[in-house]
Amino acid sequence: MNFIIENENDEDPTEEDIIVLYNLVDGACKKSYGFFAAKLAGVPNAIVKDASSAGKLLEEQQKKFKENQTKLIAAQKHVQTLQKLRELCSREMNVIEITKLIEVL
């Protein structure tokens, strides 16, 4: 489905006017038009605006969560490496074992 968007407004989607073109094309829409559908259904603008704000906040939080999750995974890998190193260093090793350990790390 394609759309013609008049008055496109990323800050306030309730100000947009959309003409729906019933022509199927490959691919996905670049953004959701659920707020426009709510507007067409007669949902009051104040509610649509609040929902839009909540949606933007959720997207921002989701992005931060993914960034933090990536950092956490990297930190966990570092901890595992340090734990292995601590375990190996707790026993006596000869030069060959130390060299092999350095190559692995």
N, C-alpha and C positions, 0 to 999 in steps of 0.2 A: 504494500500500500504506500502511496506517495502522498505528500501534503504540499500545499502552498501555504507558507506561513507569512502572515502580514503582521507588522508591528512586533517582530521577534524581540523577546525580552527575557534574557537569562535570569535577571534579578526578580522579575515578577511575571510568571507565566500566565497569570490571570488577565494580563493586558494583551495577550496574543490573540489573534484571530487565525483560525486554521480552516482551510478548505481541504477536505479529504478527497483524494483522487483514487477511485477504485480501479487502480491499475497495478497488477502484481509485478514486482521486480525482485531480482535477487538481492540479498543482503538484509541488513538490519537497520532499523531507524537509528539516527544518531542520538536521539534522546526519547524519553517517554512522553506521551501526550495524554497521560491519565488525568492530569489536572484540567486539560481542555475538555476531556470527556465529562469530568465532574461539573465543569462550568456549563456545558450543554445540558446536563441533567438537572440543572437548577440549584446545585449546591451553592449556598451563599459565598460571595467572593472572600469574605473574611475567613471562612473555614478553609477555602482552597489556598489562600495565602499562608495560613498557619500550617497547613499540610505541606506546602512547598518549602517553607522554612525548615520544618522538621525533617523533610527528605534531604535537604542540603546538609543539615547538621549530621544526619546519619551517614551520608556519603563521606563527609570529612572524618568522622570518627572511624569509619571502616578503613579509610586510607591510612590513618594513624595506627590503627590496630595491625594492619598488614606490615607496616614499616617496623613496628615494635616486635612483631612476631619474627621477622627476618633477623633483627638484631639479637633476639633471644636465642634463636637457633645457632647463630654464629658464636654467641657467648657459651652456649652449651658445648659446642665442639671444642672451644678453647679449654673449658673445664675438663673435658674428657682427656684432652692431650696432656694437660698438667697432671691429672690423676695418674695417667700411665707413666709420665716422667717421674713422679714422686715414688711410685711403686718400683720402678726400675732403679732409681737412685738409692733406694733403701737397702739394696744388696750390693755386695762388692762385685765390681766388674773389671775385666781386663781391657786393654786398649782396643782389641778387636771388637769386643761387645759394645764399647762406647762408640766406636766408629759406625757400627751397624745401626745403633740407636739414633745417631745424628742423621744418618741417611734416611731413616724411616720418618723422622720428624721433619 
